[in-house]
C-alpha cells in the first residue's frame, strides 16, 4: 500500500521508499526524514497530501506519495 491509499489521521510506518531508481527523489525524501521504519501521519488530504514526519509537516504531491510504501 502506498501513502496515497492512507486514511486521513492514521499513523503508519514507512516500509520502503521505492523511487524506481530516481536517486534525487530518494535523497529528497530521506532529507525529510522519510525512510524505512519512520512513522508518518497524513494530516490533510486534498490535491496534495500534508504529512507529519517527526515534528514537521510537509506538503507532498501524489507522485512522491506513491513512492512511499506503508
Residue pairs with C-beta under 8 A, 6 or more apart in sequence:
1 69
1 70
2 65
2 66
2 67
2 68
2 69
2 70
3 12
3 40
3 42
3 49
3 51
3 60
3 65
3 66
3 68
3 69
3 70
4 49
4 62
4 65
4 66
5 70
6 12
6 42
6 45
6 49
6 70
7 42
8 42
8 43
8 44
8 45
9 41
9 42
9 43
10 41
10 42
11 39
11 40
11 41
12 39
12 40
12 41
12 42
12 70
13 37
13 38
13 39
13 40
13 70
14 34
14 35
14 36
14 37
14 38
14 39
14 40
14 68
14 69
14 70
15 36
15 69
15 70
16 36
16 69
17 26
17 29
17 30
17 34
17 35
17 36
17 67
17 68
17 69
18 67
18 69
19 25
19 26
19 29
19 67
20 67
22 67
25 64
25 67
26 67
28 64
29 35
29 64
29 67
29 68
32 53
32 56
32 58
33 53
33 54
33 56
34 40
34 53
34 68
38 53
38 54
39 53
40 51
40 52
40 53
40 68
40 70
41 51
41 52
42 49
42 50
42 51
43 50
43 51
43 52
43 57
44 50
48 59
48 60
48 61
48 62
49 59
49 60
49 61
49 62
49 65
50 57
50 58
50 59
51 57
51 58
51 60
51 65
